[in-house]
Amino acid sequence: MELHEMTLNKIKTRLETIPGDKLEEINDFVEFILFKSKHRPKKIVKLEGVWEGLGFEKIDNLETEIRKIRKKSGQSLIQRVHKWNI
């Protein structure tokens, strides 16, 4: 007899000894396990166009501007960390 079948028989035998007032609780637990085990496809979220119409298209060279902002914020962060270590 396979392990799966043996386990299933053991569970069935034990279920017969469960008090009647606890059967609904057992049923809820089994439904919960079944719900968790269902494979649901992951929802794919597309972000294409999320920045559209927010004014970025007015910037001549967006990449250059982003680099400037990163450099400035990086320097600011380094200064803050340096102050904390004093």
N, C-alpha and C positions, 0 to 999 in steps of 0.2 A: 504494500500500500504506500502511495506517495506521501511525502510530508504534508503537502497541501490537503490531501484527503483526510489524513490523520488529524490535522489541526481543525479542519472543518467539523469532523465528527466529535472532537473534544468540545468544541464550542456549542454544537447542537445539544450534546448531553448536558452540559452545564446550564444551558438556557432553560432546560426543562425543570431545573431546580430553583430558578429565580422566582421570588415571590411575585404574585400578580401585580401588586402595586408598583413594582419596579420595572415592569416590561416597557412602559412608555419611555422611561429614561434610557433604557437600553436601545430602543428604537431610534430615539433622537441621536444617540451616540453613533449608531450605525449610519444613519443618514448624513451626519456630519463627516464621517470618514469617507463616505461615497462622494460627497460634495468636494472634499479636498482632493480626492484622487482623480477627478475629471480633468482632462487636459483641455484647457481653454487657450485658444490662440491669443498671442499677445497683440494688443492694440498698437498699431504703428501710427505714430504722430509725425506728420510732415510739417517742417518749419519753413518751407519754401515761401518766400514773400512776406514773412513776418515783419521785416523791417521796412517794407515798401510803404512809401507815402509819409515817412516820419522825418523827412528833411535831409537824409543822408545823401540823396541823389544830387543835392545842391553843392556838395563838397567836391571840389575839383579833383583832388587826389586823396581819396579816402584812406588808402593804405599808408601814405605818408603821415596823415593826421593821426591815425591809430598808433603808429610807431612813436610819434611825439608824445601822445598821451601816456603810452606805456612807459616811456623813458621818464617822464615827469613823475608819474605815480610811483615808479620803482625807486627813484631818488628820494621821494618823500618817505617811502616805507623804510629805506635804509637809514635815513636820518632819525626816524622814530625808534627804530631798533637800537641804533647807536646811543640815543639818549637813555634808553632803559638799562643798558649795560654799564652806565657810568656809576 
